[in-house]
Amino acid sequence: MTDRPHLIARVRAEFARSEQEKSCHFFPLPEENSLLPSRLRAYCGFAIVPGQAETLDGPAGMPCVHCLLVAALTDSDK
Ligand SMILES: [Zn+2]
């Protein structure tokens, strides 16, 4: 979809309580930063704790529509 580094992740099932947490979200990766922040903030504003998240190779299950839209708009800027 893009050259821009995205991280696609969702809250692991044992931690997911809401529909939003069960959705997979798109996270912008820092361009030049090897340190993983303590919290990742998705395009939609949803914050995820890396230890409670699983990263996905691609969208799986129910994607977060807001994240999809923002990611698509961000891609078109490049
Ligand atoms: Zn989202």
N, CA, C, O and the ligand as a Tripos MOL2 file, in Angstrom:
@<TRIPOS>MOLECULE
protein
  313   311    79     0     0
PROTEIN
NO_CHARGES

@<TRIPOS>ATOM
      1 N           0.8280   -1.1970    0.0000 N.3       1 MET1
      2 CA          0.0000    0.0000    0.0000 C.3       1 MET1
      3 C           0.8620    1.2460    0.0000 C.2       1 MET1
      4 O           0.4910    2.2630   -0.5870 O.2       1 MET1
      5 N           2.0160    1.1720    0.6600 N.am      2 THR2
      6 CA          2.7890    2.3980    0.8220 C.3       2 THR2
      7 C           4.2320    2.0800    1.1460 C.2       2 THR2
      8 O           4.5490    0.9860    1.6130 O.2       2 THR2
      9 N           5.1040    3.0420    0.8970 N.am      3 ASP3
     10 CA          6.4810    2.9250    1.3610 C.3       3 ASP3
     11 C           6.6320    3.4400    2.7770 C.2       3 ASP3
     12 O           7.6080    3.1420    3.4650 O.2       3 ASP3
     13 N           5.6580    4.2100    3.1960 N.am      4 ARG4
     14 CA          5.7420    4.7600    4.5370 C.3       4 ARG4
     15 C           5.6030    3.6260    5.5340 C.2       4 ARG4
     16 O           4.7110    2.7880    5.4020 O.2       4 ARG4
     17 N           6.4640    3.5910    6.5170 N.am      5 PRO5
     18 CA          6.3760    2.4810    7.4730 C.3       5 PRO5
     19 C           5.1460    2.6030    8.3650 C.2       5 PRO5
     20 O           4.9910    3.5540    9.1310 O.2       5 PRO5
     21 N           4.3050    1.6310    8.2370 N.am      6 HIS6
     22 CA          3.1600    1.5260    9.1240 C.3       6 HIS6
     23 C           3.3510    0.3080   10.0040 C.2       6 HIS6
     24 O           3.9690   -0.6800    9.6060 O.2       6 HIS6
     25 N           2.8320    0.3950   11.1560 N.am      7 LEU7
     26 CA          2.7150   -0.7850   11.9840 C.3       7 LEU7
     27 C           1.2280   -1.0890   12.0960 C.2       7 LEU7
     28 O           0.4360   -0.2180   12.4580 O.2       7 LEU7
     29 N           0.8600   -2.2930   11.7930 N.am      8 ILE8
     30 CA         -0.5270   -2.7010   11.9610 C.3       8 ILE8
     31 C          -0.5700   -3.6160   13.1810 C.2       8 ILE8
     32 O           0.1310   -4.6260   13.2450 O.2       8 ILE8
     33 N          -1.3850   -3.2500   14.1220 N.am      9 ALA9
     34 CA         -1.4070   -4.0100   15.3660 C.3       9 ALA9
     35 C          -2.7960   -3.9490   15.9740 C.2       9 ALA9
     36 O          -3.6070   -3.0770   15.6630 O.2       9 ALA9
     37 N          -3.0270   -4.8810   16.8250 N.am     10 ARG10
     38 CA         -4.2630   -4.8510   17.6020 C.3      10 ARG10
     39 C          -3.9510   -5.3610   19.0010 C.2      10 ARG10
     40 O          -2.9450   -6.0280   19.2400 O.2      10 ARG10
     41 N          -4.8330   -5.0260   19.8950 N.am     11 VAL11
     42 CA         -4.6870   -5.4770   21.2670 C.3      11 VAL11
     43 C          -4.9050   -6.9830   21.2930 C.2      11 VAL11
     44 O          -5.8370   -7.4980   20.6750 O.2      11 VAL11
     45 N          -4.0460   -7.6750   22.0090 N.am     12 ARG12
     46 CA         -4.1940   -9.1240   22.0740 C.3      12 ARG12
     47 C          -5.5390   -9.4850   22.6950 C.2      12 ARG12
     48 O          -6.0750   -8.7650   23.5380 O.2      12 ARG12
     49 N          -6.0590  -10.6130   22.2530 N.am     13 ALA13
     50 CA         -7.4400  -10.9800   22.5940 C.3      13 ALA13
     51 C          -7.6730  -10.9700   24.1000 C.2      13 ALA13
     52 O          -8.7500  -10.5880   24.5590 O.2      13 ALA13
     53 N          -6.6790  -11.3850   24.8650 N.am     14 GLU14
     54 CA         -6.8900  -11.4740   26.3120 C.3      14 GLU14
     55 C          -6.9770  -10.1020   26.9660 C.2      14 GLU14
     56 O          -7.4260   -9.9810   28.1060 O.2      14 GLU14
     57 N          -6.5380   -9.0460   26.2300 N.am     15 PHE15
     58 CA         -6.6100   -7.7010   26.7800 C.3      15 PHE15
     59 C          -7.7250   -6.8780   26.1530 C.2      15 PHE15
     60 O          -8.0920   -5.8280   26.6800 O.2      15 PHE15
     61 N          -8.2630   -7.3400   25.0400 N.am     16 ALA16
     62 CA         -9.2470   -6.5490   24.3080 C.3      16 ALA16
     63 C         -10.6010   -6.6300   24.9930 C.2      16 ALA16
     64 O         -11.1290   -7.7180   25.2220 O.2      16 ALA16
     65 N         -11.1460   -5.4900   25.3120 N.am     17 ARG17
     66 CA        -12.4560   -5.4480   25.9640 C.3      17 ARG17
     67 C         -13.5120   -4.8090   25.0640 C.2      17 ARG17
     68 O         -14.6690   -5.2270   25.0610 O.2      17 ARG17
     69 N         -13.1130   -3.8130   24.3170 N.am     18 SER18
     70 CA        -14.0830   -3.1010   23.4870 C.3      18 SER18
     71 C         -13.9000   -3.4680   22.0210 C.2      18 SER18
     72 O         -12.8940   -4.0620   21.6310 O.2      18 SER18
     73 N         -14.8870   -3.1040   21.2240 N.am     19 GLU19
     74 CA        -14.7780   -3.3320   19.7900 C.3      19 GLU19
     75 C         -13.5730   -2.5940   19.2170 C.2      19 GLU19
     76 O         -12.8960   -3.0910   18.3170 O.2      19 GLU19
     77 N         -13.3140   -1.3920   19.7560 N.am     20 GLN20
     78 CA        -12.1730   -0.6240   19.2490 C.3      20 GLN20
     79 C         -10.8690   -1.3530   19.5270 C.2      20 GLN20
     80 O          -9.9490   -1.3370   18.7090 O.2      20 GLN20
     81 N         -10.7990   -1.9880   20.6840 N.am     21 GLU21
     82 CA         -9.5730   -2.7030   21.0210 C.3      21 GLU21
     83 C          -9.4140   -3.9740   20.2030 C.2      21 GLU21
     84 O          -8.2960   -4.4390   19.9810 O.2      21 GLU21
     85 N         -10.5260   -4.5330   19.7560 N.am     22 LYS22
     86 CA        -10.4330   -5.7430   18.9310 C.3      22 LYS22
     87 C         -10.0920   -5.4220   17.4830 C.2      22 LYS22
     88 O          -9.6310   -6.2900   16.7420 O.2      22 LYS22
     89 N         -10.3170   -4.1750   17.0780 N.am     23 SER23
     90 CA        -10.0010   -3.7910   15.7060 C.3      23 SER23
     91 C          -8.4930   -3.6950   15.5310 C.2      23 SER23
     92 O          -7.7580   -3.4740   16.4930 O.2      23 SER23
     93 N          -8.0370   -3.8650   14.2810 N.am     24 CYS24
     94 CA         -6.6180   -3.6240   14.0440 C.3      24 CYS24
     95 C          -6.4310   -2.1800   13.6130 C.2      24 CYS24
     96 O          -7.1640   -1.6610   12.7710 O.2      24 CYS24
     97 N          -5.4540   -1.5560   14.1970 N.am     25 HIS25
     98 CA         -5.1950   -0.1420   13.9970 C.3      25 HIS25
     99 C          -3.8740    0.0380   13.2590 C.2      25 HIS25
    100 O          -2.9890   -0.8160   13.2890 O.2      25 HIS25
    101 N          -3.7830    1.1830   12.5990 N.am     26 PHE26
    102 CA         -2.5590    1.5360   11.8770 C.3      26 PHE26
    103 C          -1.7950    2.5650   12.6920 C.2      26 PHE26
    104 O          -2.3490    3.5680   13.1420 O.2      26 PHE26
    105 N          -0.5180    2.2930   12.8700 N.am     27 PHE27
    106 CA          0.3250    3.1790   13.6540 C.3      27 PHE27
    107 C           1.4520    3.7000   12.7840 C.2      27 PHE27
    108 O           2.1130    2.9240   12.0940 O.2      27 PHE27
    109 N           1.6770    4.9900   12.8080 N.am     28 PRO28
    110 CA          2.8510    5.5080   12.1090 C.3      28 PRO28
    111 C           4.1020    5.1590   12.8880 C.2      28 PRO28
    112 O           4.1520    5.3410   14.1040 O.2      28 PRO28
    113 N           5.1110    4.6580   12.1970 N.am     29 LEU29
    114 CA          6.3620    4.3550   12.8710 C.3      29 LEU29
    115 C           7.2610    5.5740   12.8100 C.2      29 LEU29
    116 O           7.2860    6.2740   11.7980 O.2      29 LEU29
    117 N           7.9880    5.8330   13.8600 N.am     30 PRO30
    118 CA          8.9780    6.9180   13.8040 C.3      30 PRO30
    119 C           9.9790    6.6370   12.6900 C.2      30 PRO30
    120 O          10.4540    5.5120   12.5360 O.2      30 PRO30
    121 N          10.2940    7.6700   11.9190 N.am     31 GLU31
    122 CA         11.1690    7.4500   10.7650 C.3      31 GLU31
    123 C          12.5500    6.9900   11.1960 C.2      31 GLU31
    124 O          13.1390    6.0990   10.5850 O.2      31 GLU31
    125 N          13.0520    7.5980   12.2380 N.am     32 GLU32
    126 CA         14.4360    7.3410   12.5950 C.3      32 GLU32
    127 C          14.5270    7.2600   14.1060 C.2      32 GLU32
    128 O          14.9750    8.1870   14.7820 O.2      32 GLU32
    129 N          14.0970    6.1450   14.5980 N.am     33 ASN33
    130 CA         14.0740    6.0180   16.0540 C.3      33 ASN33
    131 C          14.0000    4.5360   16.3760 C.2      33 ASN33
    132 O          12.9940    3.8780   16.1080 O.2      33 ASN33
    133 N          15.0520    4.0280   16.9430 N.am     34 SER34
    134 CA         15.0620    2.6010   17.2440 C.3      34 SER34
    135 C          14.3950    2.3090   18.5820 C.2      34 SER34
    136 O          14.1520    1.1510   18.9220 O.2      34 SER34
    137 N          14.1020    3.3570   19.3360 N.am     35 LEU35
    138 CA         13.4670    3.1380   20.6250 C.3      35 LEU35
    139 C          11.9650    2.9830   20.4410 C.2      35 LEU35
    140 O          11.3240    3.8040   19.7850 O.2      35 LEU35
    141 N          11.4240    1.9590   21.0060 N.am     36 LEU36
    142 CA          9.9860    1.7700   20.9560 C.3      36 LEU36
    143 C           9.3620    2.6110   22.0740 C.2      36 LEU36
    144 O           9.7010    2.4390   23.2440 O.2      36 LEU36
    145 N           8.4690    3.5010   21.7210 N.am     37 PRO37
    146 CA          7.8490    4.2970   22.7790 C.3      37 PRO37
    147 C           7.0160    3.4100   23.6900 C.2      37 PRO37
    148 O           6.6190    2.3060   23.3170 O.2      37 PRO37
    149 N           6.7630    3.9090   24.8810 N.am     38 SER38
    150 CA          6.0140    3.1080   25.8430 C.3      38 SER38
    151 C           4.5710    2.9410   25.4040 C.2      38 SER38
    152 O           3.9000    1.9790   25.7770 O.2      38 SER38
    153 N           4.1050    3.8910   24.6070 N.am     39 ARG39
    154 CA          2.7680    3.7700   24.0540 C.3      39 ARG39
    155 C           2.8250    4.1690   22.5990 C.2      39 ARG39
    156 O           3.5040    5.1250   22.2260 O.2      39 ARG39
    157 N           2.1110    3.4320   21.7900 N.am     40 LEU40
    158 CA          1.9880    3.7840   20.3840 C.3      40 LEU40
    159 C           0.6210    4.4040   20.1780 C.2      40 LEU40
    160 O          -0.3810    3.9270   20.7110 O.2      40 LEU40
    161 N           0.5930    5.4810   19.3940 N.am     41 ARG41
    162 CA         -0.6880    6.1170   19.1470 C.3      41 ARG41
    163 C          -1.0780    5.9080   17.6890 C.2      41 ARG41
    164 O          -0.3470    6.2790   16.7700 O.2      41 ARG41
    165 N          -2.2280    5.3160   17.5040 N.am     42 ALA42
    166 CA         -2.7090    5.0380   16.1570 C.3      42 ALA42
    167 C          -3.1890    6.3300   15.5040 C.2      42 ALA42
    168 O          -3.3590    7.3540   16.1660 O.2      42 ALA42
    169 N          -3.4020    6.2590   14.1930 N.am     43 TYR43
    170 CA         -3.9020    7.4240   13.4700 C.3      43 TYR43
    171 C          -5.2220    7.9210   14.0440 C.2      43 TYR43
    172 O          -5.4920    9.1220   14.0380 O.2      43 TYR43
    173 N          -6.0220    7.0260   14.5270 N.am     44 CYS44
    174 CA         -7.3230    7.4310   15.0540 C.3      44 CYS44
    175 C          -7.2160    7.9980   16.4570 C.2      44 CYS44
    176 O          -8.2050    8.4870   17.0030 O.2      44 CYS44
    177 N          -6.0280    7.9380   17.0500 N.am     45 GLY45
    178 CA         -5.8590    8.4410   18.4040 C.3      45 GLY45
    179 C          -5.8720    7.3450   19.4520 C.2      45 GLY45
    180 O          -5.6270    7.6040   20.6300 O.2      45 GLY45
    181 N          -6.1550    6.1270   19.0290 N.am     46 PHE46
    182 CA         -6.1810    5.0030   19.9510 C.3      46 PHE46
    183 C          -4.7580    4.6740   20.3820 C.2      46 PHE46
    184 O          -3.8760    4.4820   19.5450 O.2      46 PHE46
    185 N          -4.5430    4.6110   21.6730 N.am     47 ALA47
    186 CA         -3.2090    4.3160   22.1890 C.3      47 ALA47
    187 C          -3.1290    2.8550   22.5870 C.2      47 ALA47
    188 O          -4.0780    2.2930   23.1330 O.2      47 ALA47
    189 N          -1.9990    2.2550   22.3100 N.am     48 ILE48
    190 CA         -1.8250    0.8370   22.5780 C.3      48 ILE48
    191 C          -0.4960    0.6560   23.3120 C.2      48 ILE48
    192 O           0.4930    1.3170   22.9940 O.2      48 ILE48
    193 N          -0.4830   -0.2160   24.2640 N.am     49 VAL49
    194 CA          0.7490   -0.5340   24.9790 C.3      49 VAL49
    195 C           1.4000   -1.6990   24.2530 C.2      49 VAL49
    196 O           0.7760   -2.7490   24.0990 O.2      49 VAL49
    197 N           2.6430   -1.5370   23.8020 N.am     50 PRO50
    198 CA          3.2490   -2.6010   22.9840 C.3      50 PRO50
    199 C           3.1750   -3.9860   23.6120 C.2      50 PRO50
    200 O           2.9690   -4.9670   22.8980 O.2      50 PRO50
    201 N           3.3340   -4.0920   24.9040 N.am     51 GLY51
    202 CA          3.2980   -5.3950   25.5440 C.3      51 GLY51
    203 C           1.9450   -6.0810   25.4890 C.2      51 GLY51
    204 O           1.8410   -7.2930   25.6780 O.2      51 GLY51
    205 N           0.9060   -5.2940   25.2260 N.am     52 GLN52
    206 CA         -0.4380   -5.8740   25.1580 C.3      52 GLN52
    207 C          -0.9190   -5.9870   23.7210 C.2      52 GLN52
    208 O          -2.0840   -6.2950   23.4700 O.2      52 GLN52
    209 N          -0.0240   -5.7400   22.7840 N.am     53 ALA53
    210 CA         -0.4270   -5.7210   21.3830 C.3      53 ALA53
    211 C           0.2350   -6.8520   20.6170 C.2      53 ALA53
    212 O           1.2920   -7.3520   21.0020 O.2      53 ALA53
    213 N          -0.3990   -7.2390   19.5400 N.am     54 GLU54
    214 CA          0.2370   -8.1420   18.6020 C.3      54 GLU54
    215 C           0.3150   -7.4160   17.2750 C.2      54 GLU54
    216 O          -0.6480   -6.7820   16.8430 O.2      54 GLU54
    217 N           1.4620   -7.5120   16.6360 N.am     55 THR55
    218 CA          1.6000   -6.8730   15.3330 C.3      55 THR55
    219 C           1.1520   -7.8520   14.2620 C.2      55 THR55
    220 O           1.2710   -9.0670   14.4190 O.2      55 THR55
    221 N           0.6410   -7.3090   13.1880 N.am     56 LEU56
    222 CA          0.0750   -8.1140   12.1180 C.3      56 LEU56
    223 C           0.8170   -7.8200   10.8170 C.2      56 LEU56
    224 O           1.2780   -6.7030   10.5850 O.2      56 LEU56
    225 N           0.9190   -8.8360    9.9860 N.am     57 ASP57
    226 CA          1.5490   -8.6420    8.6830 C.3      57 ASP57
    227 C           0.6490   -7.8620    7.7390 C.2      57 ASP57
    228 O           1.1210   -7.2620    6.7730 O.2      57 ASP57
    229 N          -0.6170   -7.8710    8.0150 N.am     58 GLY58
    230 CA         -1.5510   -7.1450    7.1830 C.3      58 GLY58
    231 C          -2.8360   -7.0040    7.9490 C.2      58 GLY58
    232 O          -3.0080   -7.6020    9.0110 O.2      58 GLY58
    233 N          -3.7510   -6.2050    7.4050 N.am     59 PRO59
    234 CA         -5.0290   -6.0570    8.1040 C.3      59 PRO59
    235 C          -5.6830   -7.4140    8.3080 C.2      59 PRO59
    236 O          -5.7700   -8.2160    7.3780 O.2      59 PRO59
    237 N          -6.1330   -7.6610    9.5020 N.am     60 ALA60
    238 CA         -6.7900   -8.9200    9.8070 C.3      60 ALA60
    239 C          -7.9890   -8.6150   10.6820 C.2      60 ALA60
    240 O          -7.9820   -7.6600   11.4590 O.2      60 ALA60
    241 N          -8.9970   -9.4200   10.5510 N.am     61 GLY61
    242 CA        -10.1840   -9.1820   11.3420 C.3      61 GLY61
    243 C         -10.8310   -7.8710   10.9280 C.2      61 GLY61
    244 O         -10.9460   -7.5620    9.7420 O.2      61 GLY61
    245 N         -11.2420   -7.1230   11.9080 N.am     62 MET62
    246 CA        -11.9640   -5.8920   11.6340 C.3      62 MET62
    247 C         -10.9960   -4.7180   11.6950 C.2      62 MET62
    248 O         -10.4770   -4.4160   12.7700 O.2      62 MET62
    249 N         -10.7390   -4.0470   10.5780 N.am     63 PRO63
    250 CA         -9.8460   -2.9020   10.6410 C.3      63 PRO63
    251 C         -10.5560   -1.6840   11.2050 C.2      63 PRO63
    252 O         -11.7760   -1.5500   11.1120 O.2      63 PRO63
    253 N          -9.7690   -0.8120   11.7850 N.am     64 CYS64
    254 CA        -10.3070    0.4530   12.2610 C.3      64 CYS64
    255 C         -10.4900    1.3690   11.0530 C.2      64 CYS64
    256 O          -9.5240    1.7220   10.3770 O.2      64 CYS64
    257 N         -11.7240    1.7430   10.7940 N.am     65 VAL65
    258 CA        -12.0280    2.5190    9.5970 C.3      65 VAL65
    259 C         -11.3180    3.8680    9.6320 C.2      65 VAL65
    260 O         -10.7930    4.3240    8.6160 O.2      65 VAL65
    261 N         -11.3040    4.4890   10.7730 N.am     66 HIS66
    262 CA        -10.6470    5.7860   10.8940 C.3      66 HIS66
    263 C          -9.1620    5.6740   10.5460 C.2      66 HIS66
    264 O          -8.6230    6.5080    9.8180 O.2      66 HIS66
    265 N          -8.5150    4.6490   11.0660 N.am     67 CYS67
    266 CA         -7.0980    4.4470   10.7520 C.3      67 CYS67
    267 C          -6.8900    4.2130    9.2610 C.2      67 CYS67
    268 O          -5.9560    4.7550    8.6690 O.2      67 CYS67
    269 N          -7.7480    3.4170    8.6620 N.am     68 LEU68
    270 CA         -7.6200    3.1430    7.2370 C.3      68 LEU68
    271 C          -7.7080    4.4280    6.4330 C.2      68 LEU68
    272 O          -6.9110    4.6630    5.5250 O.2      68 LEU68
    273 N          -8.6840    5.2560    6.7750 N.am     69 LEU69
    274 CA         -8.8720    6.5090    6.0490 C.3      69 LEU69
    275 C          -7.6630    7.4130    6.1950 C.2      69 LEU69
    276 O          -7.1640    7.9560    5.2100 O.2      69 LEU69
    277 N          -7.1970    7.5760    7.4140 N.am     70 VAL70
    278 CA         -6.0680    8.4760    7.6400 C.3      70 VAL70
    279 C          -4.8150    7.9430    6.9600 C.2      70 VAL70
    280 O          -4.0480    8.7070    6.3740 O.2      70 VAL70
    281 N          -4.6090    6.6280    7.0400 N.am     71 ALA71
    282 CA         -3.4410    6.0370    6.3970 C.3      71 ALA71
    283 C          -3.4960    6.2540    4.8900 C.2      71 ALA71
    284 O          -2.4770    6.5510    4.2670 O.2      71 ALA71
    285 N          -4.6710    6.1070    4.3080 N.am     72 ALA72
    286 CA         -4.8180    6.3020    2.8700 C.3      72 ALA72
    287 C          -4.5560    7.7550    2.4950 C.2      72 ALA72
    288 O          -3.8970    8.0300    1.4930 O.2      72 ALA72
    289 N          -5.0670    8.6800    3.2920 N.am     73 LEU73
    290 CA         -4.8510   10.0960    3.0040 C.3      73 LEU73
    291 C          -3.3750   10.4560    3.1600 C.2      73 LEU73
    292 O          -2.8290   11.2430    2.3870 O.2      73 LEU73
    293 N          -2.7440    9.8690    4.1690 N.am     74 THR74
    294 CA         -1.3220   10.1390    4.3770 C.3      74 THR74
    295 C          -0.5100    9.6260    3.2100 C.2      74 THR74
    296 O           0.4400   10.2760    2.7730 O.2      74 THR74
    297 N          -0.8810    8.4510    2.6980 N.am     75 ASP75
    298 CA         -0.1470    7.8880    1.5710 C.3      75 ASP75
    299 C          -0.2180    8.7970    0.3510 C.2      75 ASP75
    300 O           0.7610    8.9410   -0.3820 O.2      75 ASP75
    301 N          -1.3700    9.4050    0.1360 N.am     76 SER76
    302 CA         -1.5530   10.1970   -1.0790 C.3      76 SER76
    303 C          -0.7230   11.4760   -1.0390 C.2      76 SER76
    304 O          -0.5500   12.1360   -2.0640 O.2      76 SER76
    305 N          -0.2160   11.8230    0.1190 N.am     77 ASP77
    306 CA          0.6280   13.0170    0.1950 C.3      77 ASP77
    307 C           2.0170   12.7770   -0.3550 C.2      77 ASP77
    308 O           2.7350   13.7210   -0.6850 O.2      77 ASP77
    309 N           2.4020   11.4970   -0.4560 N.am     78 LYS78
    310 CA          3.7820   11.2170   -0.8520 C.3      78 LYS78
    311 C           3.9260   11.1040   -2.3510 C.2      78 LYS78
    312 O           5.0260   10.8700   -2.8500 O.2      78 LYS78
    313 ZN         -7.6400    3.0800   14.7520 Zn       79 ZN79
@<TRIPOS>BOND
     1     1     2 1
     2     2     3 1
     3     3     4 2
     4     3     5 am
     5     5     6 1
     6     6     7 1
     7     7     8 2
     8     7     9 am
     9     9    10 1
    10    10    11 1
    11    11    12 2
    12    11    13 am
    13    13    14 1
    14    14    15 1
    15    15    16 2
    16    15    17 am
    17    17    18 1
    18    18    19 1
    19    19    20 2
    20    19    21 am
    21    21    22 1
    22    22    23 1
    23    23    24 2
    24    23    25 am
    25    25    26 1
    26    26    27 1
    27    27    28 2
    28    27    29 am
    29    29    30 1
    30    30    31 1
    31    31    32 2
    32    31    33 am
    33    33    34 1
    34    34    35 1
    35    35    36 2
    36    35    37 am
    37    37    38 1
    38    38    39 1
    39    39    40 2
    40    39    41 am
    41    41    42 1
    42    42    43 1
    43    43    44 2
    44    43    45 am
    45    45    46 1
    46    46    47 1
    47    47    48 2
    48    47    49 am
    49    49    50 1
    50    50    51 1
    51    51    52 2
    52    51    53 am
    53    53    54 1
    54    54    55 1
    55    55    56 2
    56    55    57 am
    57    57    58 1
    58    58    59 1
    59    59    60 2
    60    59    61 am
    61    61    62 1
    62    62    63 1
    63    63    64 2
    64    63    65 am
    65    65    66 1
    66    66    67 1
    67    67    68 2
    68    67    69 am
    69    69    70 1
    70    70    71 1
    71    71    72 2
    72    71    73 am
    73    73    74 1
    74    74    75 1
    75    75    76 2
    76    75    77 am
    77    77    78 1
    78    78    79 1
    79    79    80 2
    80    79    81 am
    81    81    82 1
    82    82    83 1
    83    83    84 2
    84    83    85 am
    85    85    86 1
    86    86    87 1
    87    87    88 2
    88    87    89 am
    89    89    90 1
    90    90    91 1
    91    91    92 2
    92    91    93 am
    93    93    94 1
    94    94    95 1
    95    95    96 2
    96    95    97 am
    97    97    98 1
    98    98    99 1
    99    99   100 2
   100    99   101 am
   101   101   102 1
   102   102   103 1
   103   103   104 2
   104   103   105 am
   105   105   106 1
   106   106   107 1
   107   107   108 2
   108   107   109 am
   109   109   110 1
   110   110   111 1
   111   111   112 2
   112   111   113 am
   113   113   114 1
   114   114   115 1
   115   115   116 2
   116   115   117 am
   117   117   118 1
   118   118   119 1
   119   119   120 2
   120   119   121 am
   121   121   122 1
   122   122   123 1
   123   123   124 2
   124   123   125 am
   125   125   126 1
   126   126   127 1
   127   127   128 2
   128   127   129 am
   129   129   130 1
   130   130   131 1
   131   131   132 2
   132   131   133 am
   133   133   134 1
   134   134   135 1
   135   135   136 2
   136   135   137 am
   137   137   138 1
   138   138   139 1
   139   139   140 2
   140   139   141 am
   141   141   142 1
   142   142   143 1
   143   143   144 2
   144   143   145 am
   145   145   146 1
   146   146   147 1
   147   147   148 2
   148   147   149 am
   149   149   150 1
   150   150   151 1
   151   151   152 2
   152   151   153 am
   153   153   154 1
   154   154   155 1
   155   155   156 2
   156   155   157 am
   157   157   158 1
   158   158   159 1
   159   159   160 2
   160   159   161 am
   161   161   162 1
   162   162   163 1
   163   163   164 2
   164   163   165 am
   165   165   166 1
   166   166   167 1
   167   167   168 2
   168   167   169 am
   169   169   170 1
   170   170   171 1
   171   171   172 2
   172   171   173 am
   173   173   174 1
   174   174   175 1
   175   175   176 2
   176   175   177 am
   177   177   178 1
   178   178   179 1
   179   179   180 2
   180   179   181 am
   181   181   182 1
   182   182   183 1
   183   183   184 2
   184   183   185 am
   185   185   186 1
   186   186   187 1
   187   187   188 2
   188   187   189 am
   189   189   190 1
   190   190   191 1
   191   191   192 2
   192   191   193 am
   193   193   194 1
   194   194   195 1
   195   195   196 2
   196   195   197 am
   197   197   198 1
   198   198   199 1
   199   199   200 2
   200   199   201 am
   201   201   202 1
   202   202   203 1
   203   203   204 2
   204   203   205 am
   205   205   206 1
   206   206   207 1
   207   207   208 2
   208   207   209 am
   209   209   210 1
   210   210   211 1
   211   211   212 2
   212   211   213 am
   213   213   214 1
   214   214   215 1
   215   215   216 2
   216   215   217 am
   217   217   218 1
   218   218   219 1
   219   219   220 2
   220   219   221 am
   221   221   222 1
   222   222   223 1
   223   223   224 2
   224   223   225 am
   225   225   226 1
   226   226   227 1
   227   227   228 2
   228   227   229 am
   229   229   230 1
   230   230   231 1
   231   231   232 2
   232   231   233 am
   233   233   234 1
   234   234   235 1
   235   235   236 2
   236   235   237 am
   237   237   238 1
   238   238   239 1
   239   239   240 2
   240   239   241 am
   241   241   242 1
   242   242   243 1
   243   243   244 2
   244   243   245 am
   245   245   246 1
   246   246   247 1
   247   247   248 2
   248   247   249 am
   249   249   250 1
   250   250   251 1
   251   251   252 2
   252   251   253 am
   253   253   254 1
   254   254   255 1
   255   255   256 2
   256   255   257 am
   257   257   258 1
   258   258   259 1
   259   259   260 2
   260   259   261 am
   261   261   262 1
   262   262   263 1
   263   263   264 2
   264   263   265 am
   265   265   266 1
   266   266   267 1
   267   267   268 2
   268   267   269 am
   269   269   270 1
   270   270   271 1
   271   271   272 2
   272   271   273 am
   273   273   274 1
   274   274   275 1
   275   275   276 2
   276   275   277 am
   277   277   278 1
   278   278   279 1
   279   279   280 2
   280   279   281 am
   281   281   282 1
   282   282   283 1
   283   283   284 2
   284   283   285 am
   285   285   286 1
   286   286   287 1
   287   287   288 2
   288   287   289 am
   289   289   290 1
   290   290   291 1
   291   291   292 2
   292   291   293 am
   293   293   294 1
   294   294   295 1
   295   295   296 2
   296   295   297 am
   297   297   298 1
   298   298   299 1
   299   299   300 2
   300   299   301 am
   301   301   302 1
   302   302   303 1
   303   303   304 2
   304   303   305 am
   305   305   306 1
   306   306   307 1
   307   307   308 2
   308   307   309 am
   309   309   310 1
   310   310   311 1
   311   311   312 2
@<TRIPOS>SUBSTRUCTURE
     1 MET1         2 RESIDUE 1 A MET
     2 THR2         6 RESIDUE 1 A THR
     3 ASP3        10 RESIDUE 1 A ASP
     4 ARG4        14 RESIDUE 1 A ARG
     5 PRO5        18 RESIDUE 1 A PRO
     6 HIS6        22 RESIDUE 1 A HIS
     7 LEU7        26 RESIDUE 1 A LEU
     8 ILE8        30 RESIDUE 1 A ILE
     9 ALA9        34 RESIDUE 1 A ALA
    10 ARG10       38 RESIDUE 1 A ARG
    11 VAL11       42 RESIDUE 1 A VAL
    12 ARG12       46 RESIDUE 1 A ARG
    13 ALA13       50 RESIDUE 1 A ALA
    14 GLU14       54 RESIDUE 1 A GLU
    15 PHE15       58 RESIDUE 1 A PHE
    16 ALA16       62 RESIDUE 1 A ALA
    17 ARG17       66 RESIDUE 1 A ARG
    18 SER18       70 RESIDUE 1 A SER
    19 GLU19       74 RESIDUE 1 A GLU
    20 GLN20       78 RESIDUE 1 A GLN
    21 GLU21       82 RESIDUE 1 A GLU
    22 LYS22       86 RESIDUE 1 A LYS
    23 SER23       90 RESIDUE 1 A SER
    24 CYS24       94 RESIDUE 1 A CYS
    25 HIS25       98 RESIDUE 1 A HIS
    26 PHE26      102 RESIDUE 1 A PHE
    27 PHE27      106 RESIDUE 1 A PHE
    28 PRO28      110 RESIDUE 1 A PRO
    29 LEU29      114 RESIDUE 1 A LEU
    30 PRO30      118 RESIDUE 1 A PRO
    31 GLU31      122 RESIDUE 1 A GLU
    32 GLU32      126 RESIDUE 1 A GLU
    33 ASN33      130 RESIDUE 1 A ASN
    34 SER34      134 RESIDUE 1 A SER
    35 LEU35      138 RESIDUE 1 A LEU
    36 LEU36      142 RESIDUE 1 A LEU
    37 PRO37      146 RESIDUE 1 A PRO
    38 SER38      150 RESIDUE 1 A SER
    39 ARG39      154 RESIDUE 1 A ARG
    40 LEU40      158 RESIDUE 1 A LEU
    41 ARG41      162 RESIDUE 1 A ARG
    42 ALA42      166 RESIDUE 1 A ALA
    43 TYR43      170 RESIDUE 1 A TYR
    44 CYS44      174 RESIDUE 1 A CYS
    45 GLY45      178 RESIDUE 1 A GLY
    46 PHE46      182 RESIDUE 1 A PHE
    47 ALA47      186 RESIDUE 1 A ALA
    48 ILE48      190 RESIDUE 1 A ILE
    49 VAL49      194 RESIDUE 1 A VAL
    50 PRO50      198 RESIDUE 1 A PRO
    51 GLY51      202 RESIDUE 1 A GLY
    52 GLN52      206 RESIDUE 1 A GLN
    53 ALA53      210 RESIDUE 1 A ALA
    54 GLU54      214 RESIDUE 1 A GLU
    55 THR55      218 RESIDUE 1 A THR
    56 LEU56      222 RESIDUE 1 A LEU
    57 ASP57      226 RESIDUE 1 A ASP
    58 GLY58      230 RESIDUE 1 A GLY
    59 PRO59      234 RESIDUE 1 A PRO
    60 ALA60      238 RESIDUE 1 A ALA
    61 GLY61      242 RESIDUE 1 A GLY
    62 MET62      246 RESIDUE 1 A MET
    63 PRO63      250 RESIDUE 1 A PRO
    64 CYS64      254 RESIDUE 1 A CYS
    65 VAL65      258 RESIDUE 1 A VAL
    66 HIS66      262 RESIDUE 1 A HIS
    67 CYS67      266 RESIDUE 1 A CYS
    68 LEU68      270 RESIDUE 1 A LEU
    69 LEU69      274 RESIDUE 1 A LEU
    70 VAL70      278 RESIDUE 1 A VAL
    71 ALA71      282 RESIDUE 1 A ALA
    72 ALA72      286 RESIDUE 1 A ALA
    73 LEU73      290 RESIDUE 1 A LEU
    74 THR74      294 RESIDUE 1 A THR
    75 ASP75      298 RESIDUE 1 A ASP
    76 SER76      302 RESIDUE 1 A SER
    77 ASP77      306 RESIDUE 1 A ASP
    78 LYS78      310 RESIDUE 1 A LYS
    79 ZN79       313 GROUP 0 **** ****
